[in-house]
Amino acid sequence: MTRPISTRPTAANDESRHAAIVVVAGGTVLALSFGVRSVFGGVIEPISTTLFDGRIEVFSLSIAIQNLVWGLAQPVFGIIADTFGDRRALWLGFVSYLAGMALSIVGTTALAQHLGAGVLVGMGISGTAFGIVLTVVGRAAPEDKRGAYLGIASAIGSAGQVVLPLLVSVLIAWLDWRLTLLVITFALAPMALCIPLLRAGPAERAPTKAEAIGPTLKAAFSYPSYLLLAAGFFVCGFHLAFITAHLPNYVRNFCISSASPSELEALGLRALALAGLTNIVGTLVAARLGMRFPKPGILAAIYAIRAAVILVFIWLPLTPLSLMIFALVMGGLWLSTVPLTSALVLTMFGPRAMGVLFGFIFLSHQLGGFAGVWLGGVFFDRYGGYDEVWSLAIALGILSSIAHLLVDERPAPRAALAHGG
């Protein structure tokens, strides 16, 4: 008698299906978190005109604080995730994000904007962006597919930077900045549906004990390659935050075109959206290359190419065509560093304390972001341009490329200690 074929899914199928759900849900959370924060560059001019007599340095400082708090809070959220569970950290970030957007909408003083768009939104991004989400994806993914899954989640996250800046470029022409930010705030709502799905699954490890975090950090900070990775990621934050916050204003003031200032600002937002679109491809390609070639070498190439692209961009006259070419190429290099960097942390220390270890790497990223956004505002208000900041971005890109060439893509000698062993 022929035995009937079982239709019960295998454990491997269950694990793959669950990992796919985590990747999609995590990518959606990333898209909303990163997408909403990318719109502040589109409202920096109207907010500065309405509240601060046209001085963009004040709200630039708010965005710089946002980047700094995002980084400073990342290790804290990583400890919360590793000790008490990923979803508790995500919910805390979600609530902080909503509160920060609300305060930014109603705030009329520099202090209110620093607290709302700065501190609270920074905490919100910290709890809902790469540090926590990629940790869950890394834990849920099969070991041989981690790099690909991290790349897919990061690529999905790039979609937010495509859609939301485009939406703001339309809304800001019809609504004032407060109503525009109110509409954008509602875009965060789907996070509440995705967060419950972010579980590491059947292979989920028990939360790391709080007393094990100290030895884990000691192991990491005594490993030169981990420190070089953090130093290199500082440059990524500098590049991304400066361009996201100041590109629309740069285009508004220096683009050679017959368009009005508001139309040029909208053009800058569309350039950011284009960068987000090409970033999807760039991130997937970088993740795939990272599975075939040494990741430090790929990261070194990315930062070197960034430096070259920025040099050509500021050397040529700024026109709508040169702007879109810059966005097209830079977008391919935008977040392609994230899956490679997070995969290197996993290689060095394993997944158990990934939240806190990547948290400190990301702190360095956001220190760079703070410097890029704040210096952009300071130099524009004092000297009427961004030439010095662009030049600094080129120099940092070269230094980061050199730093990544020195990174060793192997488990840290004290990785057993990082596993809590």
Sequence and secondary structure as in RCSB ss.txt:
>XXXX:A:sequence
MTRPISTRPTAANDESRHAAIVVVAGGTVLALSFGVRSVFGGVIEPISTTLFDGRIEVFSLSIAIQNLVWGLAQP
VFGIIADTFGDRRALWLGFVSYLAGMALSIVGTTALAQHLGAGVLVGMGISGTAFGIVLTVVGRAAPEDKRGAYL
GIASAIGSAGQVVLPLLVSVLIAWLDWRLTLLVITFALAPMALCIPLLRAGPAERAPTKAEAIGPTLKAAFSYPS
YLLLAAGFFVCGFHLAFITAHLPNYVRNFCISSASPSELEALGLRALALAGLTNIVGTLVAARLGMRFPKPGILA
AIYAIRAAVILVFIWLPLTPLSLMIFALVMGGLWLSTVPLTSALVLTMFGPRAMGVLFGFIFLSHQLGGFAGVWL
GGVFFDRYGGYDEVWSLAIALGILSSIAHLLVDERPAPRAALAHGG
>XXXX:A:secstr
       S  HHHHHHHHHHHHHHHHHHHHHHHHHHHTTHHHHHHHHHHHHSTT HHHHHHHHHHHHHHHHHHHH
HHHHHHHHH HHHHHHHHHHHHHHHHHHHHH  SHHHHIIIIIIIHHHHHHHHSHHHHHHHHHHHS GGGHHHHH
HHHHHHHHHHHHHHHHHHHHHHHHS HHHHHHHHHHTTTTHHHHGGG    TT      HHHHHHHHHHHHT HH
HHHHHHHHHHHHHHHHHHHHHHHHHHHHH  SSS HHHHHHHHHHHHHHHHHHHHHHHHHHHHHHTTS HHHHHH
HHHHHHHHHHHHHHHS   HHHHHHHHHHHHHTSSTHHHHHHHHHHHHH STTHHHHHHHHHHHHHHHHHHHHHH
HHHHHHHHSS HHHHHHHHHHHHHHHHHHHT   S  TTHHHHTT 
